[in-house]
């Protein structure tokens, strides 16, 4: 990457810090995991009552029940995955926006350099240039590269006389 592209990436990463994404992420994922663990706790008894004898599990205090509990938690985490991914995509989008706002005026046409940086990152990571929207919903924890490039090229509140949302 060239210097303006690196400046944008640094602005993006600085956005995670300034917008306090780490504590927000920890709080969000704790608020998701706690109910999932409780659901696992409540469901394992039902599961063992129905199938435990056939599996040779004597009870919940038997170490053999651990794989059944892990199976339940894996299913619940898979089902909750899109919620966590959507939250992560939201935070990444905010960091992209912050990066564009903080580099506005530092580099000429910062949106163009941001789009180039996303292009380079997509090529290095071998990102899908045209991902299926269902795949993005289920599995992507970052916005897709085409969405990020499009946003970088179109985000320009300054042309309308406004200022950025995060950097005033």
Secondary structure as UniProt FT lines:
FT   HELIX           3..18
FT   TURN            19..20
FT   HELIX           21..55
FT   TURN            60..61
FT   HELIX           63..65
FT   HELIX           66..103
FT   TURN            105..106
FT   TURN            108..109
FT   HELIX           110..124
FT   TURN            125..126
FT   TURN            129..130
FT   HELIX           133..139
FT   HELIX           145..154
FT   HELIX           157..160
//
